[in-house]
Amino acid sequence: MTAQTASKATAGDEAYETWVGHTIVCATCRAGAPCVTAIRLGRAWRQARR
């Protein structure tokens, strides 16, 4: 495993934790309604996983 791969995994983990943390505290997300911030964070997480 290279250092670059390890940092990508860390970035992906951090992005996921940020996304999940948002959905826990956001009233819109908890209500099940579309949330622009959650969509943006989800996209960032998927990009970080690549």
GICORHU-V725856 format. One record per pair of residues at least 12 apart in sequence whose C-alpha atoms are under 10 Angstrom apart, sorted by the first residue. I is the first residue (numbers start at 1). J is the second residue. D is the distance in whole Angstrom. If there is no record, write none. Layout:
i=I j=J d=D
i=I j=J d=D
This chain:
i=5 j=50 d=10
i=7 j=48 d=10
i=8 j=47 d=10
i=8 j=48 d=7
i=8 j=49 d=7
i=8 j=50 d=8
i=9 j=48 d=8
i=9 j=49 d=7
i=9 j=50 d=9
i=10 j=48 d=9
i=10 j=49 d=9
i=11 j=44 d=10
i=11 j=45 d=8
i=11 j=47 d=10
i=11 j=48 d=6
i=11 j=49 d=8
i=12 j=44 d=9
i=12 j=45 d=6
i=12 j=46 d=8
i=12 j=47 d=8
i=12 j=48 d=5
i=12 j=49 d=5
i=12 j=50 d=8
i=13 j=45 d=8
i=13 j=48 d=8
i=13 j=49 d=8
i=14 j=45 d=8
i=14 j=48 d=9
i=15 j=41 d=7
i=15 j=42 d=8
i=15 j=43 d=9
i=15 j=44 d=7
i=15 j=45 d=5
i=15 j=46 d=9
i=15 j=47 d=9
i=15 j=48 d=7
i=15 j=49 d=9
i=16 j=41 d=8
i=16 j=42 d=8
i=16 j=44 d=9
i=16 j=45 d=6
i=16 j=46 d=9
i=16 j=48 d=9
i=16 j=49 d=9
i=17 j=41 d=10
i=17 j=45 d=9
i=18 j=38 d=10
i=18 j=41 d=7
i=18 j=42 d=9
i=18 j=44 d=10
i=18 j=45 d=9
i=19 j=37 d=9
i=19 j=38 d=6
i=19 j=39 d=9
i=19 j=40 d=9
i=19 j=41 d=5
i=19 j=42 d=6
i=19 j=43 d=10
i=19 j=44 d=9
i=19 j=45 d=7
i=20 j=38 d=9
i=20 j=41 d=9
i=20 j=42 d=9
i=21 j=38 d=10
i=22 j=37 d=8
i=22 j=38 d=7
i=22 j=41 d=9
i=23 j=35 d=9
i=23 j=37 d=9
i=23 j=38 d=7
i=23 j=41 d=10
i=26 j=38 d=9
